[in-house]
Amino acid sequence: MAKRPEMLNVREGRERRFGTLFFAIVLALILLIFAADIWFTQNYILVIVDGTSMEDTLQDGDALYVSVRQEVERGDIIVLNVTSRPDLFPHEAGEERFIIKRAIALEGDEIYAEDGTVYLKMAGESDFSVLEEPYIKGETRDFGPVTVGEGEVFFLGDHRTVSDDSSLVGTFPLSDVLGVATDFTLSHIDLITGWVRFWRLGLV
């Protein structure tokens, strides 16, 4: 009986090993992508800006990611859940409502605005200082002085003329903060917005 050439056996063995290795690599990549997707969705939320209260920093329709884990710091752009406050931010019954603003003062800070200028005394300091705000549009309305309570945040929109914010509605608890806009998002907002619009149009 004729024997199968050893060279063919070796070749088939190599092909089987290559197939097994290829399958293992593909499976590992799928699992890695799946794990990364779970991690990402647990840490970040996609937000679409609706309105003009954050111009010129953010435009109506801009897309950005906010971190649900990041601690709020002064100057951060934050998304707040105001669903439980229909008297201040009206919305349809059963509908969720979110606003995007900038965190200006935190627990223990004192703040007021006079003649379009914001003055801030941070917790532990003895004197007020003019708050440098190169991002604002319009004129800040006078308010305060306000002392930010424990676990609270004082927030303002960058477009002060049209923004409904803490200058009108006071401080909100930090527990209302849904997330903080990431530095990466703010640096690449045009790219992210374009990508989100591309997918939403159903082009792929």
C-alpha positions in Angstrom: 0.0 0.0 0.0 1.3 3.4 -1.0 2.3 5.8 1.8 1.2 9.4 1.9 4.2 11.7 1.2 5.5 13.0 4.5 5.7 16.5 3.0 1.9 16.6 2.5 1.4 15.6 6.1 3.7 18.4 7.3 2.0 20.9 5.0 -1.5 20.0 6.3 -0.2 20.1 9.9 1.1 23.6 9.3 -2.2 24.7 7.7 -4.2 23.3 10.7 -1.9 25.1 13.2 -2.2 28.3 11.2 -6.0 28.0 11.0 -6.2 27.4 14.8 -3.9 30.4 15.5 -5.8 32.6 13.1 -9.1 31.6 14.8 -7.6 32.3 18.3 -6.4 35.7 17.2 -9.8 36.7 15.7 -11.5 35.4 18.9 -9.1 37.4 21.1 -9.7 40.5 19.1 -13.5 40.1 19.3 -13.3 39.6 23.0 -11.0 42.6 23.4 -13.3 44.9 21.4 -16.3 43.6 23.4 -14.6 44.2 26.7 -13.4 47.7 25.6 -17.0 48.5 24.5 -18.4 47.5 27.9 -15.7 49.6 29.7 -16.3 52.6 27.5 -20.1 52.6 27.9 -19.7 52.3 31.6 -17.4 55.3 31.8 -18.6 57.6 29.0 -21.8 59.0 27.6 -22.4 60.6 24.2 -24.1 64.0 24.5 -25.5 66.1 21.7 -25.6 69.9 22.5 -29.1 71.4 22.1 -29.2 75.1 22.3 -26.8 78.1 22.3 -26.1 78.7 26.0 -22.5 77.4 25.7 -21.5 79.4 22.6 -18.8 80.0 21.4 -17.2 77.1 23.2 -19.9 74.6 22.0 -22.4 75.0 19.2 -25.9 73.6 18.8 -25.6 70.1 17.4 -22.0 69.5 18.7 -21.3 65.9 19.9 -19.1 65.2 22.8 -18.3 62.5 25.3 -18.7 63.1 29.1 -17.0 61.0 31.7 -19.4 59.7 34.4 -16.4 58.9 36.7 -14.4 62.2 36.6 -14.6 64.4 39.6 -16.0 67.9 38.9 -13.4 70.8 39.1 -13.8 74.5 38.6 -13.9 75.4 35.0 -15.1 71.9 33.8 -17.9 71.7 31.3 -20.6 69.5 32.9 -23.9 67.9 32.0 -26.6 68.1 34.7 -29.8 66.0 34.9 -32.6 68.5 35.6 -35.4 66.1 35.0 -36.7 66.5 38.6 -36.9 70.3 38.2 -39.6 71.0 35.6 -40.5 74.2 37.4 -37.0 75.6 36.5 -36.3 73.7 33.2 -39.7 72.8 31.7 -40.1 69.6 29.7 -42.8 67.1 28.8 -44.0 64.7 31.4 -42.1 61.5 31.3 -39.3 63.1 29.3 -35.7 63.4 30.6 -34.1 66.8 30.5 -30.4 67.6 30.6 -28.4 70.9 30.4 -24.8 71.6 29.7 -23.0 74.4 31.5 -19.6 75.3 33.1 -18.8 74.6 36.7 -17.7 77.9 38.2 -17.7 77.4 42.0 -17.7 74.4 44.4 -18.3 73.7 48.0 -17.2 76.5 50.4 -16.6 79.0 47.6 -18.2 82.4 47.6 -19.1 84.1 44.3 -20.9 87.2 42.9 -21.1 89.2 39.7 -21.1 93.0 39.4 -21.1 95.1 36.3 -20.5 92.1 34.1 -17.5 90.8 36.1 -17.5 87.6 38.2 -15.7 87.6 41.6 -14.7 84.3 43.2 -13.4 83.6 46.7 -12.4 79.9 46.8 -12.9 77.9 49.9 -10.1 78.6 52.4 -9.1 81.9 50.9 -9.8 85.3 52.4 -10.1 87.6 49.4 -12.2 87.7 46.3 -10.4 87.6 42.9 -11.7 88.5 39.4 -12.5 85.3 37.6 -10.6 85.1 34.3 -13.1 84.0 31.7 -11.8 84.2 28.1 -14.5 81.8 27.0 -17.6 84.0 27.7 -20.0 85.5 25.2 -22.4 88.3 26.1 -22.6 90.0 29.4 -22.9 88.3 32.8 -25.9 89.4 34.7 -25.4 90.7 38.3 -26.0 88.1 41.0 -25.0 87.1 44.6 -23.1 87.0 46.7 -23.7 83.2 46.9 -22.0 80.7 49.2 -21.8 77.3 47.7 -23.1 74.7 50.1 -21.8 71.3 50.9 -21.8 68.9 47.9 -23.1 71.6 45.6 -22.0 73.3 42.4 -22.5 76.8 41.0 -22.7 76.7 37.2 -22.9 79.3 34.4 -23.3 79.1 30.6 -20.6 80.5 28.5 -23.1 82.6 26.5 -24.3 84.6 29.4 -27.0 86.6 27.7 -29.2 83.6 27.0 -28.1 81.1 29.6 -30.5 79.9 32.4 -28.0 78.9 35.1 -27.1 79.4 38.8 -27.3 83.1 38.4 -31.0 82.6 38.2 -31.8 79.2 39.7 -29.0 78.9 42.4 -26.7 76.0 43.1 -27.5 72.4 42.4 -26.2 69.3 44.2 -23.3 67.5 42.6 -25.4 64.4 42.5 -27.3 66.1 39.6 -24.1 66.1 37.5 -24.3 63.4 34.9 -20.8 63.8 33.6 -17.8 66.0 32.8 -16.7 66.7 29.3 -13.3 65.2 28.6 -10.2 67.2 27.4 -9.9 64.8 24.5 -13.5 65.6 23.4 -13.1 69.3 23.6 -9.8 69.1 21.6 -11.4 67.0 18.9 -15.0 68.1 19.0 -15.2 68.7 15.2 -13.9 65.2 14.5 -16.3 63.6 16.9 -19.3 65.6 15.7 -18.6 64.8 12.1 -18.3 61.1 12.9 -21.5 61.0 14.9 -23.4 62.9 12.1 -22.0 60.5 9.6 -23.4 57.5 11.4 -26.7 59.2 12.2 -27.3 59.9 8.5 -27.1 56.2 7.9 -24.3 56.5 5.3 -22.8 53.2 6.4 
